[in-house]
């Protein structure tokens, strides 16, 4: 195998990245949006129909993540969600990471909500 191909395979991410519009299309087709931010961030505002498992708890709570559907990981800016995506991909899940996180989500004009459905904010 040529060195360039070997390096490409070595450094290839085991998951795909998506932008907010692609994420919403995937969700409409049945994908799960998994928010891995901390509880205070989640309570300030999250995407409608997102599931919440903080990154620090994800390894212990893998059974709560559906196996038969694509999963989109998201955090505030993208660093934690990349870690979550890698963990889920190693577990054999079909994973997408939302580039830019909830910052990109809100910049794209997509809403956040709090418990009860009221408008939320990015914390």
RODO-2510 file (C-alpha; in nm, 4 decimals, decimal comma):
residues 123
     n   res          X          Y          Z
     1     x     0,0000     0,0000     0,0000
     2     x     0,1404     0,3435    -0,0904
     3     x     0,2458     0,5624     0,2013
     4     x    -0,0140     0,8315     0,1211
     5     x    -0,2985     0,5775     0,1273
     6     x    -0,1649     0,4259     0,4483
     7     x    -0,1544     0,7678     0,6173
     8     x    -0,5029     0,8524     0,4906
     9     x    -0,6424     0,5314     0,6382
    10     x    -0,4498     0,5814     0,9606
    11     x    -0,5847     0,9323     1,0229
    12     x    -0,9346     0,8882     0,8798
    13     x    -1,2102     0,9573     1,1283
    14     x    -1,4323     0,6573     1,2048
    15     x    -1,7379     0,8839     1,1720
    16     x    -1,8747     1,1435     0,9325
    17     x    -1,9189     1,5139     0,9943
    18     x    -2,2352     1,7068     0,9098
    19     x    -2,3490     2,0679     0,9147
    20     x    -2,6726     2,1781     1,0869
    21     x    -2,8841     2,1460     0,7710
    22     x    -2,7561     1,7944     0,7057
    23     x    -2,8188     1,7077     1,0715
    24     x    -3,1818     1,8197     1,0532
    25     x    -3,2312     1,6157     0,7346
    26     x    -3,0833     1,3092     0,9045
    27     x    -3,3083     1,3661     1,2056
    28     x    -3,6130     1,3892     0,9789
    29     x    -3,5106     1,0497     0,8400
    30     x    -3,4871     0,8972     1,1894
    31     x    -3,1406     0,9819     1,3235
    32     x    -3,0964     1,0563     1,6935
    33     x    -2,9354     1,3841     1,8016
    34     x    -2,7222     1,3094     2,1076
    35     x    -2,6266     1,6172     2,3101
    36     x    -2,3175     1,5447     2,5207
    37     x    -2,2941     1,8813     2,6995
    38     x    -2,3069     1,9228     3,0752
    39     x    -2,6464     1,9409     3,2514
    40     x    -2,6413     2,3209     3,3003
    41     x    -2,5720     2,3723     2,9279
    42     x    -2,8562     2,1336     2,8359
    43     x    -3,0994     2,3033     3,0760
    44     x    -3,0258     2,6476     2,9272
    45     x    -3,1328     2,5292     2,5829
    46     x    -3,1187     2,2261     2,3564
    47     x    -3,2509     2,1123     2,0216
    48     x    -3,6029     1,9732     2,0164
    49     x    -3,6097     1,5916     2,0313
    50     x    -3,2407     1,5709     2,1300
    51     x    -3,1320     1,3141     2,3858
    52     x    -2,8961     1,4130     2,6627
    53     x    -2,6054     1,2084     2,7951
    54     x    -2,3075     1,4133     2,9189
    55     x    -1,9771     1,3021     2,7651
    56     x    -1,8402     1,1946     3,1040
    57     x    -2,1286     0,9471     3,1422
    58     x    -2,1466     0,8195     2,7856
    59     x    -1,9241     0,5119     2,8211
    60     x    -2,1317     0,3885     3,1151
    61     x    -2,4619     0,4680     2,9421
    62     x    -2,3975     0,3268     2,5926
    63     x    -2,7019     0,0999     2,6257
    64     x    -2,9217     0,4126     2,6193
    65     x    -2,8009     0,5046     2,2701
    66     x    -3,0063     0,3358     1,9959
    67     x    -2,8138     0,0858     1,7835
    68     x    -3,0395     0,0615     1,4789
    69     x    -3,0421     0,4314     1,3903
    70     x    -2,7754     0,6840     1,2950
    71     x    -2,6561     0,9026     1,5828
    72     x    -2,5512     1,2672     1,5499
    73     x    -2,3291     1,3903     1,8321
    74     x    -2,3322     1,7547     1,9395
    75     x    -2,1824     1,9736     2,2115
    76     x    -2,1274     2,3492     2,2364
    77     x    -1,8475     2,3888     1,9827
    78     x    -1,7514     2,0415     1,8623
    79     x    -1,4650     1,9168     2,0804
    80     x    -1,6646     1,6941     2,3161
    81     x    -1,8921     1,5688     2,0403
    82     x    -1,5885     1,4506     1,8411
    83     x    -1,4822     1,2423     2,1414
    84     x    -1,8356     1,1048     2,1725
    85     x    -1,8486     1,0249     1,8003
    86     x    -1,5197     0,8356     1,8190
    87     x    -1,6411     0,6369     2,1212
    88     x    -1,9691     0,5465     1,9515
    89     x    -1,7933     0,4559     1,6255
    90     x    -1,5586     0,2215     1,8149
    91     x    -1,8727     0,0620     1,9569
    92     x    -1,9930    -0,0073     1,6024
    93     x    -2,2503     0,2721     1,5751
    94     x    -2,3244     0,4717     1,2610
    95     x    -2,2193     0,8175     1,3802
    96     x    -2,2134     1,1732     1,2483
    97     x    -2,0594     1,4659     1,4348
    98     x    -2,2209     1,8098     1,4058
    99     x    -1,9446     2,0472     1,2949
   100     x    -1,9360     2,3594     1,5104
   101     x    -2,1776     2,2186     1,7661
   102     x    -2,4697     2,4128     1,9073
   103     x    -2,2956     2,7362     1,8092
   104     x    -2,3328     2,6342     1,4443
   105     x    -2,6883     2,5130     1,5124
   106     x    -2,7993     2,8526     1,6454
   107     x    -2,5994     3,0428     1,3801
   108     x    -2,7977     2,8488     1,1193
   109     x    -3,1150     2,9893     1,2746
   110     x    -3,2235     2,6603     1,4300
   111     x    -3,4070     2,6919     1,7614
   112     x    -3,3193     2,5875     2,1129
   113     x    -3,5748     2,5079     2,3767
   114     x    -3,5919     2,4402     2,7483
   115     x    -3,8065     2,1956     2,9419
   116     x    -4,1687     2,2656     2,8590
   117     x    -4,0875     2,3785     2,5051
   118     x    -4,0144     2,7430     2,5805
   119     x    -3,7321     2,9123     2,3826
   120     x    -3,3864     2,8384     2,5182
   121     x    -3,0447     2,9967     2,4876
   122     x    -2,6916     2,8772     2,4286
   123     x    -2,4987     2,8546     2,7554
***
